[in-house]
Amino acid sequence: MAIVQISKIQQRRGLQQDLPQLASGELGWSIDARRLYIGNGTVEEGSPQEGRTEILTQFSILNFSSAFTANIDALQANVIILQSNVNSINSQIVTINEELAALSSGSTTSNVAVLSAASSGTVVGIRANNAVINYSLSQGAKHRSGIIKYSFNSAGSRVMYDEDYNETATTDTIFTMSANSTHAALNYSTTTATNLLYRIQSLT
């Protein structure tokens, strides 16, 4: 006659605060908290870290609050950065619109000039009392682009101008403005051969 034996398998168990270190793949049950854990195994076995990992049940406590708060803080910081970028773009749009409005009120001339090395002189004479000069120049691999705004009185005794530019590397071309009773002059000095492309927008 066959002998039938019924065995009962029980996992390690105890109070939440008393749960022991679990062996690799061993289950542990927290009686009071009703939470289930499994042993991670050793680092030698390939576990990222020793200890235990909770197996989620309906009684698991998920701490989403701190992670959610951290994500909200990071999102708010990104919104602030984005708003700053939007403000910067809007400021540039306003500037561009102002330039376009100014350019639409006058006449435009464009030209190309080659400035010899170690030289100085006058690129162009302009008869307008007010003008905007957009330019780009290159000296080998060095590039520079900028804008010069100027105005002078009819007697030619005073000329006011402002230059703003960006360059990929330091260039040595220097622009100045001078004027007489009939026109203003864009002067230059350079120690390096320079290719210059300029556009003059006469406003008055």
C-alpha positions as CSV (number, residue, x, y, z in Angstrom):
1,M,0.0,0.0,0.0
2,A,1.4,3.4,-1.0
3,I,2.2,5.8,1.7
4,V,0.9,9.4,1.2
5,Q,2.8,12.1,3.0
6,I,1.6,15.7,3.1
7,S,4.2,18.3,3.8
8,K,3.7,21.9,4.7
9,I,6.2,24.6,3.5
10,Q,6.5,27.8,5.5
11,Q,8.6,30.8,4.7
12,R,10.6,32.8,7.2
13,R,8.4,35.2,9.1
14,G,8.3,37.6,12.0
15,L,7.5,41.1,13.0
16,Q,8.5,43.9,10.6
17,Q,11.3,45.1,12.9
18,D,12.7,41.7,13.5
19,L,12.9,40.3,9.9
20,P,16.4,38.7,9.5
21,Q,18.7,38.9,6.6
22,L,17.3,36.7,3.8
23,A,19.3,34.3,1.8
24,S,19.3,34.5,-2.0
25,G,15.8,33.9,-3.3
26,E,14.5,33.3,0.2
27,L,11.1,34.7,1.1
28,G,10.3,36.6,4.3
29,W,6.9,37.6,5.6
30,S,6.2,40.5,7.9
31,I,3.4,39.3,10.0
32,D,2.3,42.6,11.5
33,A,2.8,44.8,8.4
34,R,1.7,42.1,6.0
35,R,4.6,42.8,3.6
36,L,6.5,40.3,1.6
37,Y,10.3,40.3,0.9
38,I,12.8,38.2,-1.1
39,G,16.5,38.0,-0.5
40,N,18.7,39.8,-3.1
41,G,21.6,37.4,-3.0
42,T,25.2,38.2,-2.8
43,V,27.3,40.6,-5.0
44,E,29.3,37.5,-6.0
45,E,26.1,36.0,-7.5
46,G,25.5,39.2,-9.5
47,S,23.2,41.1,-7.2
48,P,23.6,44.9,-7.4
49,Q,23.6,45.0,-3.6
50,E,23.0,42.6,-0.7
51,G,19.8,42.8,1.4
52,R,16.2,42.3,0.5
53,T,13.7,43.6,-2.0
54,E,10.0,44.0,-1.2
55,I,7.5,42.2,-3.4
56,L,4.6,44.6,-3.8
57,T,1.3,43.6,-2.3
58,Q,-1.8,45.6,-1.4
59,F,-0.2,46.4,2.0
60,S,3.1,47.8,0.5
61,I,3.8,51.4,1.4
62,L,4.9,53.3,-1.7
63,N,6.6,56.6,-0.9
64,F,5.6,58.5,-4.0
65,S,5.4,61.8,-2.1
66,S,9.1,62.7,-2.0
67,A,9.8,61.6,-5.5
68,F,6.8,63.5,-6.8
69,T,7.8,66.6,-4.9
70,A,11.4,66.4,-6.3
71,N,10.0,66.1,-9.8
72,I,7.7,69.1,-9.3
73,D,10.7,71.2,-8.1
74,A,12.7,70.1,-11.1
75,L,9.8,70.9,-13.4
76,Q,9.3,74.4,-11.9
77,A,13.1,75.1,-12.3
78,N,12.8,74.1,-16.0
79,V,9.8,76.4,-16.4
80,I,11.8,79.3,-15.0
81,I,14.6,78.6,-17.4
82,L,12.2,78.3,-20.3
83,Q,10.5,81.6,-19.3
84,S,13.9,83.3,-19.2
85,N,14.7,82.0,-22.7
86,V,11.3,83.1,-24.0
87,N,11.8,86.6,-22.6
88,S,15.2,86.7,-24.3
89,I,13.8,85.6,-27.6
90,N,11.0,88.2,-27.3
91,S,13.6,90.9,-26.6
92,Q,15.5,89.9,-29.8
93,I,12.2,89.9,-31.8
94,V,11.5,93.4,-30.6
95,T,15.0,94.5,-31.6
96,I,14.7,92.8,-35.1
97,N,11.3,94.5,-35.6
98,E,12.8,97.8,-34.7
99,E,15.6,97.3,-37.2
100,L,13.2,96.2,-39.9
101,A,11.1,99.2,-39.4
102,A,14.1,101.5,-39.6
103,L,15.4,99.7,-42.7
104,S,12.1,100.1,-44.4
105,S,12.2,103.8,-44.2
106,G,15.4,104.4,-46.2
107,S,17.5,103.1,-49.1
108,T,20.0,100.2,-49.0
109,T,23.3,99.7,-50.8
110,S,25.6,96.7,-50.6
111,N,29.2,96.1,-51.6
112,V,32.2,93.9,-51.2
113,A,35.7,95.2,-50.4
114,V,39.1,93.6,-50.0
115,L,41.2,95.2,-47.4
116,S,44.9,94.8,-47.9
117,A,47.2,93.6,-45.1
118,A,48.8,96.2,-43.0
119,S,46.8,99.1,-44.4
120,S,44.3,101.7,-43.5
121,G,41.9,103.9,-45.5
122,T,38.3,104.7,-46.2
123,V,35.9,101.9,-47.2
124,V,33.0,104.2,-48.3
125,G,31.6,107.7,-48.0
126,I,28.0,108.0,-47.0
127,R,25.9,111.1,-47.7
128,A,23.1,110.3,-45.3
129,N,23.1,112.0,-42.0
130,N,21.9,108.8,-40.3
131,A,22.6,105.3,-41.4
132,V,23.0,101.7,-40.3
133,I,25.9,99.6,-41.6
134,N,25.7,95.9,-41.4
135,Y,28.9,94.0,-42.2
136,S,30.6,90.7,-42.1
137,L,34.3,90.2,-42.6
138,S,36.7,87.2,-42.7
139,Q,40.4,86.9,-42.1
140,G,41.2,83.3,-43.1
141,A,39.3,81.1,-40.6
142,K,38.3,84.1,-38.4
143,H,34.9,85.6,-39.0
144,R,33.2,88.7,-37.6
145,S,29.8,90.2,-38.1
146,G,28.5,93.4,-36.7
147,I,26.4,96.6,-37.1
148,I,27.5,100.2,-36.9
149,K,24.9,102.9,-36.3
150,Y,25.9,106.5,-36.9
151,S,24.7,110.1,-37.2
152,F,26.4,113.4,-37.9
153,N,25.3,117.0,-38.0
154,S,25.1,119.0,-41.2
155,A,28.3,121.0,-40.5
156,G,30.2,117.7,-40.2
157,S,31.7,118.9,-36.9
158,R,30.3,116.0,-34.9
159,V,29.8,112.4,-35.7
160,M,28.3,109.8,-33.3
161,Y,28.5,106.1,-33.9
162,D,28.1,102.8,-32.0
163,E,29.4,99.4,-33.1
164,D,28.3,96.0,-31.9
165,Y,29.8,92.8,-33.2
166,N,30.4,89.1,-32.6
167,E,33.4,87.1,-33.8
168,T,34.6,83.5,-33.9
169,A,38.1,84.6,-33.1
170,T,39.8,87.9,-32.5
171,T,40.2,89.9,-35.7
172,D,42.4,93.0,-36.0
173,T,40.3,95.3,-38.3
174,I,39.3,98.5,-36.5
175,F,36.5,100.7,-37.9
176,T,36.1,104.5,-37.1
177,M,33.7,107.1,-38.4
178,S,34.5,110.6,-39.6
179,A,32.4,113.3,-41.3
180,N,32.5,116.6,-43.1
181,S,29.7,118.9,-44.3
182,T,28.6,116.6,-47.1
183,H,29.1,113.0,-46.0
184,A,30.3,110.6,-43.4
185,A,33.2,108.2,-44.0
186,L,33.7,104.6,-42.7
187,N,37.4,104.3,-42.1
188,Y,39.4,101.2,-41.3
189,S,42.8,99.9,-40.2
190,T,44.0,96.3,-40.4
191,T,47.2,94.3,-40.3
192,T,45.7,91.3,-42.0
193,A,44.2,90.9,-45.4
194,T,40.4,91.0,-45.0
195,N,37.4,90.3,-47.1
196,L,34.6,92.6,-46.2
197,L,30.9,92.5,-47.1
198,Y,28.8,95.4,-46.0
199,R,25.3,96.8,-46.5
200,I,24.5,100.5,-45.8
201,Q,21.0,101.5,-44.9
202,S,20.6,105.2,-45.3
203,L,17.9,106.5,-43.0
204,T,18.0,110.2,-43.8
